[in-house]
Amino acid sequence: EVVDEFAWPEDPRLEQSGSGDEVWFFPESISGPIAVEIDGNESGRFFAVRPIFESGETGSSLVSATDPYSGMVLLWEDEPVSGLEIEIVDEWNIQSKSLNSLELIDTSSPFEGSGDLLISLNQESGIQTLDVVGNSAGRFFAVRAHGVDGRIDSIISATDPYEGTVLVPAGTLFLEIEAIGDWSIATK
């Protein structure tokens, strides 16, 4: 039996491009979760993107890379976010994407990806597991489960090549993958 799909609220349409360090303030603060596609750092230098809270403080990095970067990350903080602080020496592009439009992983075939990505999980009743293969280069690799209530469960956190089966926490709506290189996930 498939549980009725949860519909996230529509995200604000945000898009900005630039070159070099910049502080980007949004037209209005964001309180809910949004997916953010980030591209940049073609030169392979240091690249960081951090949320700026209404208080003026910055949060933990959404992206912290020394390789060219292209990925999708989750912006979901405990307090409203007013903008982003970008630290880079070359060009970058950042745009929001609705969580309702994320690609769906299902039981028909493994989902194959590369780098950081957010994907929706088909909501099935009962116990669900994931067969995961990734991190062949032995860098950092993580898979996190997110539920509608803001709960985050770390399913995998590894620095060695990874291959295994893990349990999906009940109520998981989407998965956040943090990776360098290729990976695959199959549901069971």
N, C-alpha and C positions, 0 to 999 in steps of 0.2 A: 504494500500500500504506500502510495506517495503522499506525503504531507503537502497541504496547500503551500504554494510558493510564497515566500515572504517578499514584499515589495519595499525596498528602501525608498526613502523620500528622494525626490530628484535633487541632484547636486547643483550648486551654483555653477554656471558656465565660466570657467576661469582658464585663461590662456595668456602666457607671457613668454617672450623670447628675449635674449639679451646676450651680452658678451662681458665677461669679467664679473667681479663682485657686484652684488646688488641687493637691496632690500626692497621687496615687493609687497605692498600693502593691498589687501583685497578691498573691493567696494564696501563690503560689510563682513563682519566676523562670521566664522563657520563654527557651528556647535556640534554637528553630526559627522558621521564618517563619510569620506569621499575617497575614490580611487584617484591617484595622481600619476600620470605618465610623465617620466622625466628622461630627457636625452641630453647628453653633453660630454665634455671632457675628452674630445677627440685626441688631444695631445697626450693623454694618459698621465696628467699631473694630478694634484690633489683637487677633489671635488666634493663639496658638502652642501646639503640642503637641510635647513632646520626650521621648524615652525616658530613663529613669533606669537606669543600670547597677548591678550588684551593688556596685561600688566606690564608689557614691554620685555619680559623675560623670554629667553629662547628655550626650546625643548630639545630633546634628544634628536640626533640626526635621522632624517628620513633616508638620506643617502650619504655615505662616506666612502669614497672610492679613489683609487689611484690608477684605475684602468678606464678606458672609454666606457661610458655607461649608457644603457638604454633599458629601462624597466618600468614596472608599474608597482607603486607602493601604496600603503594605506595611510591616510591622514585621519586619525581618530584620537583626539586628546581628551583629557579630563576637564579641560577648560577651553573656552572659545579661542580660536586661532584667528589672528588679525592679518597675518601675512607670512611670507617666507624669507629667510635670509639665505642667499646663494653665495657660495665661496668657490671661485673657479678662475682660471686664467684665460679660458677661451669661450666659445659659444655654448649656449644652453637653450633648451625649450622645455616648458612645463605646461601641462594642460590637465584639467579635471576630466573624469569619465564617470558616468553613473554606475553605481554598484549593481543596478538592475541589468546592465548590459554586459556584465562579465561573461566570459566563455564558461560553459558548463561542462563539468567532468561527470561522466556517467559510467555504467557498467559495460557498455558495448565494446570499448577498446581503451588501451592506455592513453592518457593525455600526455603529450610530449611537449616540453618547453625548454627555454634557455633563459638564464638570468632571473631577475626578480619579476614576479608576476602574482596577480590575484586571480583566483578562479572560483566560480560558484560550485557548490557541491549539491548534487541531486539529493533532496531530502527523502530518505527512506526510513520507514519505521524499523525498529529492531537494531541489532548490533551491526555496525558497519566497520570495515577495515580498509586500509590502503596498502597496496604493494608499491614501494618507493625505491627508485634507483637514481643515484645522482652523485655529484661531487667527485667525479673521476680524477680531477686534478688535486684533490686533497686540500681544498681551500675551506672557507666557512660555508656551511649548508644548513638551512633551517626551514622547517615547515610548521606554521602556526595555524590553529583552528580558531575562527571567530564566530561567536554567536550573536544573536540579535540584541542581547542584553549588554553587549560590550565586553563580555567575558573573552579572554584570550587564553588558549591552552597551547603550550609549546609541545608539539608532537615529536619533532626531531630537531636536534642541535648537534652538529657533527663537524669535525675538521678532517676526518678521514673519508675515503670513498665510502659511499653508503649503499646498502641493499638490504631491505627488510620489510616486514609487515608490521603495521602499527594500528592501534585502535583509534577510531574517530570518536571524539567526545560527543555525547548526545547533545542535540540542538545546534550543531555546527552548520553554519550557512555558507561560509566560504573559507578558502585556504589562502594563506599568504606564504609564498615561497621566496626565500632569500638565497640566491645561488650565484655562483660564477660558473658558467658553462651549462651543459645540457643536463636534463633530468626527465624522468617519466614517473607518472602516478596512475595507478589503476585501482578502481574501487572493487570491493568484493561484498 
